[in-house]
Amino acid sequence: MTKNKFVIIFKHRLKRLAKRYQLIHVLSSISREKYGERISGSIIYALLSSIAVNFFFQPGKVYASGATGLAQIVSALSAEYTSITVPVSVTFYAVNIPLLVMAWYTIGHKFTVFTFITVTLSSLFIQFIPQMTLTPDPMINAIFGGLVMGVGIGFALRNNVSSGGTDIVSLLVRKKTGRKVGTVSLMVNILIMAVAGMTFGWQYALYSMVTIFVSSRMTDAVFVKQKKMQAMIITGKPSRVIRMIHKRLNRGVTIINDAEGTYNHEHKAVLITIITRAEFNDFKDIMKKTDKEAFVSVADNVNIIGRFVEDD
């Protein structure tokens, strides 16, 4: 063996070893996080999305939003214009694989691993859960399919799990441009509706619009982490309250010292903090344990300008 050939083989094996070590490192770092919650989010999303597709969307010829709807369109077109019907599960997986490859190199390894698990489980469940026609009415299929899918998406988001598809595209564009790109999902959904309308009739496009609306409303109802709340606390024990908010919620607190009440002229501290709706029950528990006599005012669904850190 020549010296040059030996060097080439050595470099090749070194690269393979580095990639293997990198994957092991990623998996070991994942295991230190809330692994069970994310896996449960993946499983529940996969189960609910497959029920929505096989019990409502496919029998009613109703099309979902995002990658699922795109997969339905490709499958329906293959059945319409070719002799081979490509299953929705296969097209859903095929749409996501190139996006997952890009996500691995550009977004992050942990994100990609959990998204890969979610996409794989979704494809398997869609393939192996039998299709069942509960009702021939497309409007009922649109409403209940949207409800089931929306709950699945909301539960996945609550557990920091991405369902792939337009989520990946949105993150890729935001990473490159620094902009929020809700228009990406909107454009994909408009394309799905247009193809469905031109190919299968505009009534099915309208039913699909109902599905997308219902699904988005249910997602908002289930996924409460993105909803912010401002808590104003008037307390005589500010140090205890601040310490517990820092420890349990990992949130910052602004303190205004020496505030005076107009009735008893007592001097107390005013604390202001921003929490998410998902943290509200923990916040109430903190206030019960630290200062039962505190006066607390909570403003729901406030808008934030500036830095607010979301939990991983």
Secondary structure, DSSP 8 states (H G I E B T S, - for coil): --HHHHHHHHHHHHHHHHHHHHHHHHHHHHHTS-HHHHHHHHHHHHHHHHHIIIIIIHHHT---SHHHHHHHHHHHHHHHHSSS---HHHHHHHHHHHHHHHHHHHT-HHHHHHHHHHHHHHHHHHHHS----S-S-HHHHHHHHHHHHHHHHHHHHHTT---STHHHHHHHHHHHH-S--HHHHHHHHHHHHHHHHHHH-HHHHHHHHHHHHHHHHHHHHH--TT-EEEEEEEES-HHHHHHHIIIII----EEEEEEE-TTT--EEEEEEEEEEGGGHHHHHHHHHHH-TT-EEEEEES----S------
